[in-house]
Amino acid sequence: MTNAVRRATNVTIDQTLLDEAKGLGLNISRAAETGIETAVRAEKERLWQVENAEAIASYNRYIDENGLPLAEYRPF
């Protein structure tokens, strides 16, 4: 996230992990932000899949019953 408004917060982190990260010269705030961004992205994807499960299942049934659209034009 570039040019994002940042807000200070408190987090609890395993001491060994924190010491190791500091020893490697990592920016703890940036590392936490990256981890949270990854978790948010994964949760959004999971929720999308849950919300669209019926449509995905319907499309998969269609493919099972009718084959892939334009399959005759595929080179393999």
C-alpha positions in Angstrom: 0.0 0.0 0.0 1.5 3.2 -1.1 0.5 6.6 0.3 -1.9 4.9 2.7 -3.0 6.6 5.9 -1.5 4.6 8.7 -2.6 4.3 12.2 -0.7 3.1 15.2 -2.0 0.0 16.9 -0.8 -2.5 19.5 -0.3 -6.2 18.6 1.0 -9.1 20.5 3.7 -11.1 18.7 5.7 -14.2 19.8 8.9 -13.0 21.4 11.1 -15.4 19.6 9.7 -14.5 16.2 9.9 -10.8 17.1 13.6 -11.1 18.1 14.4 -13.0 15.0 12.7 -10.5 12.7 14.5 -7.6 14.5 17.8 -9.5 14.2 17.2 -9.7 10.4 16.6 -6.0 10.2 13.0 -6.4 9.2 10.5 -3.5 9.6 8.0 -5.0 12.0 5.2 -2.7 11.0 5.7 -3.4 7.3 6.0 -7.1 7.9 2.7 -7.1 9.9 1.0 -5.0 7.2 2.1 -7.5 4.5 0.8 -10.4 6.6 -2.5 -8.7 7.2 -2.8 -7.8 3.5 -2.2 -11.5 2.6 -4.8 -12.7 5.1 -7.4 -10.1 3.9 -6.8 -11.1 0.3 -7.2 -14.8 1.1 -10.3 -14.2 3.2 -11.9 -12.2 0.4 -11.2 -15.0 -2.1 -12.6 -17.6 0.3 -15.8 -15.5 0.8 -16.1 -15.0 -3.0 -15.9 -18.7 -3.5 -18.6 -19.3 -0.8 -20.9 -16.6 -2.2 -20.5 -18.0 -5.7 -20.5 -21.7 -4.9 -23.9 -22.3 -6.4 -23.0 -20.6 -9.7 -19.6 -22.4 -9.9 -21.3 -25.8 -9.2 -23.9 -25.0 -11.9 -21.3 -24.1 -14.4 -19.3 -27.3 -13.6 -22.5 -29.4 -14.0 -23.0 -27.7 -17.4 -19.5 -28.6 -18.5 -19.9 -32.2 -17.2 -23.1 -32.6 -19.2 -22.2 -30.6 -22.4 -18.4 -30.4 -22.5 -16.4 -27.2 -22.9 -17.8 -24.5 -25.1 -15.8 -24.3 -28.4 -13.9 -27.5 -27.4 -13.6 -28.4 -31.1 -11.3 -25.4 -31.6 -8.8 -26.4 -28.9 -5.5 -27.6 -30.3 -5.3 -30.5 -27.8 
